[in-house]
C-alpha cells in the first residue's frame, strides 16, 4: 500500500477517534446540544434522540489531519535522507 493511502486511513481513524474523545472533541451547549469533532464539528446530538452531521466538518477534519500527517511523513523521510547522505 502506498504511503498516501496509509496516511489517509490514519487521518480518518484519528479524526473519528478525536471526535469522541471527551476532553478534546466533545463540547456541550447551554441548550443540551452536544457537538462532536475537532477542529470542526462532525456530529451533533440534540438530546431527544435526534442527531445530524455537519456538511463539511468531517471532510475538513480528515483533510486537516491528512495534511499534518503528510507533513510529518515528509519531515521524517527528509531527515532519514539527510542522515544517509552524511554517512
LINFEN-V614833 format. One record per backbone hydrogen bond with DSSP energy under -1.0 kcal/mol. CO is the residue of the C=O (numbers start at 1). NH is the residue of the N-H. E is the energy in kcal/mol with one decimal. If there is no record, write none. Layout:
# LINFEN-V614833
CO&NH&E  CO&NH&E
This chain:
# LINFEN-V614833
2&6&-1.8  3&7&-2.3  4&8&-2.0  5&9&-2.5  6&10&-2.4  7&11&-2.5  8&12&-2.2  9&13&-2.4  10&14&-2.6  11&15&-2.4  12&16&-2.0  13&17&-2.6  14&18&-2.8  15&19&-1.3  18&21&-1.3  21&25&-1.9  25&37&-2.4  27&35&-3.1  29&32&-1.4  33&29&-2.9  34&45&-2.9  35&27&-2.6  36&42&-3.7  36&43&-1.8  42&54&-1.9  43&36&-2.9  44&52&-2.2  45&34&-2.8  50&46&-3.2  52&44&-2.9  56&60&-2.6  57&61&-2.6  58&62&-2.3  59&63&-2.4  60&64&-2.8  61&65&-2.4  62&66&-2.1  63&67&-2.4  64&68&-1.8  65&69&-2.7  66&70&-2.5  67&71&-2.3  68&72&-2.1  69&73&-2.4  70&74&-2.4  71&75&-2.3  72&76&-2.5  73&77&-2.6  74&78&-2.1  75&79&-2.1  76&80&-2.2  77&81&-2.2  78&82&-2.7  79&83&-2.3  80&84&-2.0  81&85&-1.9  82&86&-1.8
